[in-house]
Every structure is written in structure tokens, then in C-alpha cells.
Amino acid sequence: MSDASDVRAQRRARLADAHLYLCTDARRATGDLDRFLHAVLAGGVDVVQLRDRTLDVVDELTIGARVRDLAHEHGALFAVNDRADLAVALRADVLHTGQRDLPVAQARALVGPGVLLGRSSGGGGAAAAADEDPDVDYFCVGPVRATPTKPGREPVGLDAVRAVAAAAPTTPWFAIGGVDEALLPDVVAAGARRVVVVRALTQASDPQRAAARLRALVAPVPG
């Protein structure tokens, strides 16, 4: 096995155990990025994606490196959104792309065999295509509910989650879009075992406790 293939296998093993994926901005308004990340990672976040469209490239490289290092300190994966060049520069574990971003084959050619590739979908055919693509390491289904992080995107609702769960994909998948503590029991009941959250943690008064509660709901410890 090549070094890159070995790295991908290790990252995929970590992804297989992942249940709670966080997208966060750089928290420049509060100035508490390090403290926030330590809290949510200690609470159970498995994957952290820095998604802040106000950052220029220099800041994104600097802040992204810090997010990566803190994620790794806690044994979590670090993800980059959209930008294959930044994923390579930051030595990211994951590159996530949407349906209107780089096609999967081109993304794989740019980042190489060791980086995990995630793909957005609204469910249906896009989810099935992602499940069948050997270069896709996980995909997302959503937005489940309307969310300001995806303006103009019609929510797919819980029915899309149920349909994907019923199809029994072999590729790990996450429900995304407006998922919070109140909605999460319904998302889990619909069949999701992994979720992506934003405001449920970025706006939490106690991020560590909130992360622990979310992870316990999506991945309860067997009794």
C-alpha cells in the first residue's frame, strides 16, 4: 500500500467513527476560536470545517492551519470547503465540494489519493451517484430545513433523509441543514447516524455541553 493510500485508509477509518461534523467561521467577532474549538472537540466533534467567506487567502491559510492543528490535537479530521488549492496547501484531511463546485474526478486529480472527498447532495439521484463513486468518501443530504448558511436553497425535508437511509448506502453520509438539538431526534428517527451542524454549536452558550448532548443524541452509547 502506498503512503497516500495508507493515509486515506487511516482517514477513512476515522470518518467511519464520525457522527458530529461542525462548520464554523473564524469567530473573529468573539475572538475565542481556540477556546471554542477546544470545547466542542472535547464535547465530541469528529470533523471541523472552517467556512468563512470573509477571510482572504492569507488569513484562511493562517487560521486554517490553527484549526487543523487543534482538530488533530483532539483526534478529529480537518476539512476545507470548495477550494482544492487550499486543501493541498493546508494539508487538510478532507475537501468538501458541492454539486456546482469542482467535479469529483477533477478534485481527486488536484488533491491526490490521500485526501478524503465529501460531496453535497439533496438526496435522490445525487446521493446515489455519490454512493456509487469510489472517489467520494462521504456525502451530505440536505438542507433538511431552511438555513441562513444556504440562502435560496429549498429544504429537502426529512423525507429525503428517510429515502437515503432506506437505500442503505455503503458510503458514510451526513444529514445537513438547520440541524439542531430540537430537530435532531427527528433526523435520527428518519435514519441518519451522522449530522453536520453550524449554529447548534457556534451559537451555544456552553459549546462543550452542547456538543456532548448532540453527539449523545446522534450516536447514543449502547446500554
C-alpha positions in Angstrom: 0.0 0.0 0.0 1.4 3.4 -1.0 1.9 6.1 1.6 -1.1 8.2 0.2 -3.3 5.1 0.2 -2.4 4.3 3.7 -3.2 7.9 4.8 -6.6 7.8 3.1 -7.3 4.4 4.8 -6.5 5.9 8.2 -8.6 8.9 7.5 -11.5 6.8 6.2 -11.3 4.7 9.4 -11.6 7.9 11.5 -14.5 9.0 9.3 -16.3 5.7 9.8 -16.5 6.5 13.5 -17.5 10.2 12.9 -21.0 11.3 13.9 -20.7 15.0 14.5 -19.4 17.4 11.9 -19.0 21.1 12.6 -18.8 24.0 10.2 -17.6 27.2 11.8 -16.4 30.6 10.9 -13.2 32.1 12.3 -15.1 33.7 15.2 -13.3 37.0 14.8 -16.3 38.8 16.3 -15.8 37.0 19.6 -12.0 36.3 19.4 -12.4 32.9 21.0 -11.6 30.4 18.2 -9.1 28.4 20.2 -11.3 28.2 23.3 -14.4 27.4 21.2 -12.6 24.6 19.3 -11.1 23.0 22.4 -14.6 23.0 23.9 -16.5 21.4 21.0 -13.8 18.9 20.2 -13.7 17.8 23.8 -17.5 17.6 23.6 -17.4 15.1 20.8 -17.0 16.9 17.4 -15.3 14.5 14.9 -14.8 16.7 11.9 -14.2 20.5 11.8 -14.6 22.6 8.6 -13.5 26.2 8.5 -16.0 28.0 6.4 -15.7 31.8 6.5 -16.2 33.7 3.2 -15.0 36.9 4.8 -11.4 35.6 5.0 -8.8 36.4 2.4 -6.4 33.7 1.4 -3.6 34.7 3.7 -5.9 34.7 6.7 -7.5 31.4 5.6 -4.1 29.8 5.5 -3.1 31.1 8.9 -6.4 30.4 10.6 -6.9 27.1 8.8 -3.6 25.8 10.0 -4.6 26.6 13.5 -8.0 24.8 13.1 -6.2 21.8 11.6 -3.7 21.6 14.5 -6.4 21.8 17.1 -8.6 19.3 15.4 -5.6 16.9 15.2 -4.8 17.5 18.8 -8.2 16.1 19.6 -8.0 13.3 17.1 -10.5 14.9 14.8 -10.5 15.5 11.0 -9.9 18.9 9.4 -12.0 19.8 6.3 -11.7 22.6 3.7 -14.7 23.7 1.7 -14.7 24.1 -2.1 -11.0 25.1 -2.5 -8.8 22.2 -3.7 -5.7 24.5 -3.7 -6.3 25.4 0.0 -6.9 21.8 0.9 -3.4 21.0 -0.6 -1.7 24.0 1.0 -3.2 23.3 4.4 -2.6 19.5 4.3 -6.3 19.0 5.0 -7.8 15.6 5.7 -10.9 16.4 3.8 -12.1 18.5 0.8 -15.8 19.1 0.6 -17.4 20.2 -2.6 -20.9 21.0 -3.7 -22.8 20.0 -6.8 -21.7 23.2 -8.6 -18.1 23.1 -7.5 -15.3 21.0 -9.0 -16.4 17.6 -10.3 -15.2 14.8 -8.1 -12.7 13.4 -10.7 -11.1 16.9 -11.1 -11.0 17.4 -7.3 -9.3 14.0 -6.8 -6.7 14.8 -9.5 -5.8 18.0 -7.7 -5.7 16.8 -4.1 -4.3 13.4 -4.8 -5.3 10.0 -3.4 -4.7 10.7 0.3 -7.4 13.4 0.9 -10.9 12.4 1.7 -13.6 13.9 -0.6 -17.0 14.9 0.6 -19.9 15.8 -1.7 -23.1 17.7 -1.1 -26.4 16.3 -2.3 -30.1 17.0 -1.9 -30.7 13.2 -1.8 -32.2 11.3 -4.7 -30.0 10.8 -7.7 -27.2 12.9 -6.5 -26.9 10.9 -3.3 -27.0 7.6 -5.3 -24.3 8.9 -7.6 -22.1 9.9 -4.7 -22.6 6.5 -3.1 -21.5 4.8 -6.3 -18.4 6.9 -6.9 -15.3 5.3 -5.4 -13.6 8.7 -5.1 -16.4 10.0 -2.8 -15.6 9.2 0.8 -18.8 10.7 2.3 -21.8 12.7 1.1 -24.3 15.1 2.8 -28.1 15.1 2.4 -29.8 18.4 2.8 -30.6 21.1 3.6 -33.1 19.3 5.8 -34.5 22.6 7.0 -34.1 26.1 5.6 -31.0 27.7 6.9 -29.3 31.1 6.5 -26.0 29.3 5.7 -27.7 28.1 2.4 -29.7 31.1 1.3 -32.1 30.4 -1.5 -31.8 26.6 -1.2 -35.1 24.8 -0.8 -35.1 22.3 2.1 -35.4 18.7 1.1 -37.0 17.8 4.4 -36.9 14.6 6.4 -38.4 12.6 3.6 -35.1 12.9 1.7 -33.3 11.6 4.7 -35.7 8.7 5.0 -35.2 7.8 1.3 -31.4 7.8 1.6 -31.5 5.7 4.7 -33.8 3.2 3.1 -31.4 2.9 0.2 -28.8 1.7 2.7 -25.7 3.5 1.2 -22.3 1.9 1.7 -20.7 5.3 1.8 -20.9 7.3 5.1 -23.4 10.1 4.8 -24.5 13.1 7.0 -27.7 15.0 7.3 -27.1 18.7 7.0 -29.0 22.0 7.1 -30.8 23.5 10.1 -30.0 20.5 12.3 -30.1 21.5 16.0 -30.9 19.8 19.3 -34.7 20.1 18.8 -34.6 18.7 15.3 -32.0 16.0 15.8 -34.3 13.3 17.3 -36.5 13.5 14.1 -33.4 13.4 11.9 -32.1 10.3 13.8 -35.6 8.7 13.6 -35.5 9.3 9.8 -32.4 7.2 9.7 -29.4 9.5 9.8 -26.5 8.5 12.1 -24.2 11.4 11.2 -25.0 15.1 11.1 -23.4 18.4 10.2 -24.2 21.4 12.5 -23.4 25.1 12.5 -25.4 27.3 14.7 -26.3 24.5 17.1 -22.7 24.8 18.3 -21.4 28.2 17.1 -24.3 30.0 19.0 -24.3 27.7 22.0 -23.8 29.3 25.4 -21.9 26.2 26.5 -20.3 24.7 23.4 -18.8 21.7 25.1 -22.1 20.6 26.7 -24.0 21.3 23.5 -21.6 19.1 21.5 -21.8 16.3 24.1 -25.6 16.5 24.0 -25.7 16.4 20.2 -23.3 13.5 19.9 -25.2 11.5 22.5 -28.4 12.0 20.5 -26.9 11.0 17.2 -24.7 8.3 18.5 -26.1 7.0 21.8 -23.8 4.8 23.8 -25.2 1.2 24.0 -26.7 0.4 27.3 
